[in-house]
Amino acid sequence: MKSLRRILTVLAVAAALCAAAPVTSADEEGWTPGKKLGRAFIGLVFGWLELPGQMYDTATKDGPGMAATVGFAKGLGKVCARYIVSTVEFLTFPVPINDYKPLLTEEYPWGAFATEGTITVPAPTSSARPAAPAPRR
């Protein structure tokens, strides 16, 4: 019961700070403390989507073999970055850092899925086929 009271107190203080945040020119473009808080919350809950998103993005550009290696590594790095940035945005949502604009180029974790493309497996070349054995005499 005591922890629930603390959580409600923190949420009430956060809502009060959000309402009292200064209005800037970024507010005219749609960047507000509330949107920053929502973006941070979504990043903390769905940040893991960076991993399959980067694998998909790499697969559409370079093929499935690169997605399993390079895409996986890029995804792990982006997951870490997403959680760090989302934590910073959550803790500083009433502060107009970067005029409430997102710190990452993709505003939400599912941004990599927005790229269009198809995953194709390259056809083998003629040099990749084994040579036929020479006939015996």
N, C-alpha and C positions, 0 to 999 in steps of 0.2 A: 504494500500500500504506500509505503514511504517512497519507493522508487517511482511509482506512478505519479505521485505528487510532484517529484522533481522533474519528470519528463514534461508534465503539463505546465510547470512553471517555466521551463526552458522554452517550450513552444509559445507560451504567452509573451515572453520577453522578445522572442524572435519576431513574432507578429507585430509587436509594438515598435520594434526597431525598423521593421520593413515599412510600416505606415509613416514613421517619422523621418524616413530617409529623405535627403534633399532631392528635389527635382532638378535634373540637369538637362542639357540639350540632348543627351542620349535618350532621354525619356520620349522625346518627340519621334525618334526612330523606332521606338518599341523596346528599347533596352531599359529595363527597370529592375529594382532590387528583387521584386517578386519573381520575375523571369529568371534572374540569376540564381535565386534559391531553388526554384523548380528544376533548372538545368543541373544544379549541383546534386539535388536529390536523385534525379534520374541517372546521373553519372555514377552515383554511389550504389544504386540498386542494379543498374543494367550495364555497368562498366565492362563486365566480362564479354559482352557482345563484340568488343574490339577484336578478340581472337578469331572467331569465325569470319568476321567482316574483313579482316586483313587477309585471311586465307582465301576468301572468295575474290577479293580485289586482285591478289597476286595470280590466282588461277585464271581470271579473265584476261590478264595482261601477258602472263608468261607461261601458263600451262599448269596442269595439276601437279607435276613433279616439283616445280618451284613453290607451289602453295604449301606442300607438305613440309618443306624445309624453311625456305626464306619467309614465306607467309606466316608460318607458325611463330618464327622468331620475331618478326615485326609485330605480330599480334600480341605476344607477351610483353613486348616493350610498350605498346600502346595501352595495354590494360593497366600496367603500372602507372604510366603517365596520366591516364584518365582518372584513376583513383586518387592520385596526388592532387591533381588540379581540381577535382570535384570536392575534395576535402578543403582545399584552400578557398574555393568559391563558397562552400557551405559556411565556413567560419567567418568569412569577410563579406557576406552578401549585402549588408547595409552600406558598405564602404564602396565608393565609386572607382574601384580599380579598373583601369582601361574603359571607363565610362560604362560599366556593367556589360560590356561586350565579352563574348567567350574568349578564353585564353588559348584554346586549341582551335585549329582551323576548321575542324568538324564540330559543330555545336553539340551534337548528340552522338552516343556510341554507335548508332546504326547508320552513321553517315557513309561508311564504306559500301553498304548495300545499295546505295542510291546510284552507283555507277552502273551503266548498262554495258552489257557484253555477254558473250557466250564462251563457255569453257570448251575448248576443242583440244583434242589430242592430235599432235602433228603426225602426219603419215610417214611411215618409214621411207627412207631414201633407198635408191638402188645399191648404194655402197654399204648399206647396213645389212643386206642379205648375204648369207654365207655363199661362197662360191661352190658350184657343183664339183664333186670329185672327178678327177680325170678317169676316163674309161681304162680298164686293165687290158693288156694284150697278152 
